[in-house]
Amino acid sequence: METFRSTNPDIPEEELNSSMIEQAKKNGVWLNTADGNGLVFAIKFFDGTYGLVQNEKGELLRFDFDDDSYELPGTDIIMDKLTKKDDDSPV
């Protein structure tokens, strides 16, 4: 996940990275793509706007509904769809 940039040059990159991860956990949402063919990951800001999340290559973290590759969006990681973990169960 590529971090958003700050206009303040005094903020260290480590702080931006940890803040971005926390924002993604707390305020991350999957939204319909503009063409309606999939979902894109975004972070909702306090003012109601959304920031689309990209990887280091500048690609949006998205997946298409007709994508049956099980590749984690924006990576080359193949998700193991057959393995259920205990923490996957609803509470």
Secondary structure, DSSP 8 states (H G I E B T S, - for coil): ------S-TTS-HHHHHHHHHHHHHHHEEEEE-TTSSEEEEEEE-TTS-EEE-B-TTS-BSEEETT--S-B-TTSS-B--TT---GGGS--
